[in-house]
Amino acid sequence: MSYLTYPVNSPYFHTPQNSWCIGNLVFRPIPADSGDTLFMLQQRHEYRPDRLAYDLYNTPAFWWVFCVRNAFLRRDPIWSFTNGLVIIVPSAEYAHRILGG
């Protein structure tokens, strides 16, 4: 079996793999930045990190950025994403610069 090559903006980019399986997910680091802001989730974003990623970054593929910057979301990134929750979000410019997307 061959190795998979994940794009640089994929959450699996740093995840180890061997000849027969992919390992446990290892998120890419996204260091803190002065452009980071606090964002209170609205009803339209409840259980939808992909929707918030689209609204902020113009792509749903960056949904996992919220898990990297808010470690408490890693256990359950969908059901923990509730209306009124305040999270740290990187700026769009920074996210695209770091992730290359």
C-alpha positions in Angstrom: 0.0 0.0 0.0 1.3 3.5 -0.8 1.4 6.5 1.5 -1.2 9.2 1.2 -0.1 12.7 0.6 -2.4 15.2 2.3 -2.5 18.9 1.2 -0.8 21.4 3.4 -4.1 22.8 4.6 -5.5 19.4 5.6 -5.9 18.5 9.3 -4.1 15.3 8.5 -0.9 16.9 7.1 1.2 16.0 10.2 -0.5 12.8 11.0 1.8 9.8 10.9 1.2 6.8 8.7 2.8 3.6 7.9 2.4 1.2 4.9 -1.0 -0.1 6.1 -2.7 2.6 8.1 -2.8 6.2 9.2 -2.1 7.0 12.8 -3.9 9.1 15.3 -4.7 12.6 14.2 -1.9 15.1 14.9 -3.1 18.7 14.4 -0.9 21.2 12.7 0.3 23.9 15.1 -1.2 27.3 14.6 0.7 29.7 16.9 -1.1 32.5 18.7 -1.1 35.8 16.7 -1.9 39.4 17.5 -4.8 39.2 15.1 -6.6 36.5 17.1 -10.0 37.5 18.3 -12.7 36.2 20.6 -15.8 35.1 18.8 -19.2 34.2 20.3 -20.9 31.5 18.3 -24.3 32.3 16.9 -27.3 30.0 16.4 -26.4 29.6 12.7 -23.0 28.1 13.7 -24.3 25.7 16.4 -22.9 22.2 15.6 -21.4 23.6 12.4 -17.7 24.5 12.6 -17.6 24.1 8.8 -20.1 26.9 8.5 -18.1 29.3 10.7 -15.0 28.4 8.8 -16.7 29.3 5.6 -18.0 32.5 7.0 -14.6 33.6 8.4 -12.1 32.0 5.9 -14.2 31.4 2.8 -13.7 27.7 3.0 -15.3 25.0 5.1 -12.0 23.0 5.0 -10.6 25.1 7.8 -13.1 23.8 10.4 -10.4 22.1 12.4 -8.5 25.4 13.0 -11.0 26.0 15.9 -9.9 22.7 17.5 -6.3 23.7 17.3 -6.8 27.1 18.9 -9.4 25.9 21.4 -8.2 22.6 22.8 -11.4 21.9 24.7 -13.1 21.4 21.3 -10.9 18.5 20.4 -12.8 15.9 22.3 -16.0 16.6 20.4 -15.6 19.4 17.8 -19.2 19.1 16.5 -21.5 18.8 19.6 -19.3 21.1 21.7 -19.8 23.9 19.1 -22.8 25.5 20.7 -24.7 28.8 20.5 -23.1 31.4 22.9 -19.8 29.6 23.2 -16.8 32.0 23.1 -13.8 30.7 21.2 -10.5 32.1 19.9 -10.3 32.5 16.1 -7.3 33.5 14.0 -7.7 36.2 11.4 -8.5 35.1 7.9 -5.2 36.6 6.6 -3.2 34.7 9.2 -5.0 31.4 8.7 -4.5 31.5 5.0 -0.9 32.5 5.3 -0.1 29.7 7.8 -2.1 27.0 6.1 -1.5 28.0 2.5 -5.1 27.8 1.5 
